[in-house]
């Protein structure tokens, strides 16, 4: 694999759009290039560094993760009642995307500071779910589920639509999420595919259908979540996310009402995801993080 080179004017435009997309309201600008030499929570040769550099995979995996989060009534209430998904979905997505980038690529000290700030906000979020149960966003069991759904969504999207990951690499991706998971308070989050299968089986009876899932998907189809050049693909990427939901969970959530990808559409999504995997944006977090560690900006694309 080699880095994809675009004509200079197009490259500059894409770089500018990518930089703007990661400016999240309510969060300070993130600097991935400093402190020079300081490692991230995981090493640069980690599977996670490859997975998270792909914006198409991140979008698909992020939507799939939220579907699974919204399937758990207490997490659903916390997400839907205490975030701006309904009123300002783009800002919410940018904050989530930036937090993911910081967790993987930022210097360890900066990632730790951001995660601590998230934890302080979570400590204030409590309420009642639609099934009458009380919840707290700092509940370790709920944090474990949120962490697990994110890890599953991102790695599975890369595996399905970018390039297949070996069984060993999939286990590595789970294990690499452990340092951040502990900082978030998700001390029981899965660390392997076997752990994930066990957690999913244990959670299955607790996952319930809700109109919120359909509302979320409709928002994701329509909100200007992607930069302009990629926006025509957005409805297909949402369909791809639906396809990532484990079949038994999808049936329980009545996701048969949501269209998945046709073979031709799946091929188009794979083509876009694989092209994005070769596009090195030098002002984006993966490239900046490489430079911070003394590596070439396009190191992940070689």
N, C-alpha and C positions, 0 to 999 in steps of 0.2 A: 504494500500500500504506500502511496505517496500523497503528499498534500495536494489538494485541488487549487489551481491558480485561476482566479477570475480576472477579466480585464480590469485595469486599475480603477476607472470610474465606478464600476459596479462593486468592486471590492471595497472601495471607500464608503460607498453608500451602505453596504451591508454591515461594515464595521460600525458606522454611526448608528444604525438602527439597533444593532446588538447592544451597544453601549447604553443607548437610551432605555432599552427594555429592562436593563438591570438597575436603573435608578428607581428604587422603590420608595414611595412616599412613606414617611414615618420611620425610615431607617437611614442611618448615615451612609454616605458613599463608602463602598468597600474597596480597600486597596489590597490587591492580591500580589503586588510586586515587592512589598516590604513586610517585615524586616528582612533584609537580604540574608539568605542562607538559612532562615528559620524553617524547619520542616512543618508539614501539615499534620493532621491527626493520623493520616495514613501516608505511606511512602509513594513517591511518584510512579513507581512501577506497579502500583496496585491495580487490580481489575477495576476498582471504582473510578480511578482517574480516566480509564478508557471509556467506561460507561457514561460518566457524567459529562464528557466533552460533547456528546451528541444531542443537539437541541430537539430534534424530532423525537428521539427516544425518550428524552426527559418529559416532553409534553404528553406523549402517550402514556408513559408510566405514571406520571403525576396524576392524570385524570383517573387511571385505573385505581391508584392508591386511594384517592378521595372516594370513589365509589365504594370500595371496601370499608373505608372509615365510616361512611354514612350508613352502612349496613348495621352497625352496632348502635343501638338506640342512645346510649349515653354519650358516645363520641359524636353521634349525629346531632344531638342537642347542643353539645359544646361548640361544634363547628358552625352549625347553622344559626344559633342564637347569639354567638359572641364574635363572629367575624363579619366581614363585609362582602361575602360571596354574592349575596342577593343584590346589594345596593351598589357595590363597586368591585365587581369580580376581577377586573384587570389589575387593580392595585393590590388586591389580595394575592393574586397569582404571582405578581412581581415580587412581593415580599417573601412568598414561599420559595420561589425560584432562587432569589438571592440568598436566602438562608441555606438552601441546599448547596449552592456554590461555595459559600463560606465554610460550611461543614467539611467539604471534601478538599477544597483547594487553598483556602486561606492559611496563613501561618497559624500554628497551634495556639499561640496566645490570643489571637484575634477570634479564632473559632470558639475557644473556651469562654471568652468574654461575651460573645453573641449568644451562646447557648445558655449562659447564666442569666442573661437578660430575658430570654424566652421563658426560662423557668420561673423567674419572678412574675412575669405576666400570667403564666399558667396558674400560679398559686392563688390568684385572685378570682379564678373562673370556677363557679359552682352553679348548680341549678337542679331542675327536675327534668328527667327525660319523659318522652311521651308515654312510656309504660309506667310512670309514677315513681321510678327509682331515682334517688338522689345521685348526683355525680359531682366529681371534682376533676378538673383537668390535670391535676397533679397525681391522680390515682395511678400507681405503678402498673396495674393491670391494663388500664386504658392506654398508658404511654407505651407499653409493650406492643399493643395492637397497632397503634399508629406507626411506631417504628417498623414493625414487621410489614405492614402494608406498603410503606414507602420503599423499603428494601426490595420487596417482591416486585412492585410495579416497575421500578427503574431497571432492575436486572432482567426481568422477563421481557420488557419492551425491547431492550437491546438484543437479547437472545432471539426473539421472534422476528424482529424487523431490521436489525442492523447486520449482525453476524452471530452465528451460534456460539455460545459459550460451552466449553467442556464442563463435565460434572465437577471436576476439580476447581475450575474457575468460578463456577456458580457458588460452590461452598466458600471459596476465598472471598467472594463479594459479600456473603453473609458475615463471615468472620471479620472483615474489614469494617463493618458497620458497628462493631462492638464498642470501640472507644467513644464514639459520639453517642451511642445509645446509653452508655453508663452516665455520661455527662447530662443527658436529658432526663435521667431517672428511670429509663427503661431497662432495668437490670435483668429482666427475664426475657428480653427479646431474643428471637431465634438467631443462632450462629451457624446454621447449616441448612441445606435443603430438607434434611430429615427433621430438624427442629421445626421448620416452617410447616411441614406436613402435619406434624403433631399438634402445633398450635391451631392450624386451620381446622383440623378435626375437632379439637376441643371447643372452638368458638362457633362451630357451625350452627348449633341449636340456638345460639344467642343472636344470630344475624337475622334481621327481619326486613321485609319490604316496607317501603315508605314512598309517598308522593315526592318527598324531598329529592330522591335519587333522580327521578325523571326531570324535576325542575332544575337540578344541577346540570344534567346533561344538555338540556335546552339552553341554559345560560352559556355553557361551554361551546355549543355550536355557533352561537350568535355574537358573543362578546368579542371585541377586537383584541383577542389575547395574543395573537402572533403578529410579527412585523408584516407590513403590507404585502411584500412579495410572496410571503408564505400563506397569507390568509385564505386563499381559495382552497387550500388543503385542509383547513381546520376541521370541517365536518367529517372528513375521512379519518383524521387522526382521532377524533372522538369515537368513531366506530371501531377503530383499531383498539382503543382502550377497553371498550365493551368486550371485545374478543379475548382480552387477557383475563377476564374474570373467570375463575374456576367454574366449570359447568354446573356443579351442584349448587354453588352459591348463586350463580346467575339465575337458575330456575327459581330459587327461593326469593330472589329479588324481583321476579317477573321481568327480567331483562329480555325475555323473548319478544317483548314489545318494541325493543330498541334494535334497529337494523345493524347487523355486523357488516363485515367487508365481503364483497364478492371476490373471486379469484383475481379478476383484473384490477380491482381496487387495491387488494393486498399487494399485488406486484407494484403498483404505483407508489404506495406508501413505502415499500422496501427500497425502491429506487431513490426516493427522496431521502430516506434515512441513511442510505449508504453514501449518497453524495454529500450529505451534511457531515458524515463521519470523516470526510477527507478535507473539509473546509476549515483551514486554520485562520481564526480571527485573532490578530495579534493584540488587540486590546480587551479580549475576553479572558475570563478567569483561568481557563486551562493554560493558555499561552503565557499569561503574566506569572502564574505560579511556577511554570517551568523556568522562566527567566530568573525568578527569585532564587531558585535553587541552582543557578549557574548552568542550566540546560538551554539548548536552542528553543526558540519560541515554538517551532514546529515539531518538537521532539516526539510528542504523542501521535503525530500523524505520519511518522516514518515507518 
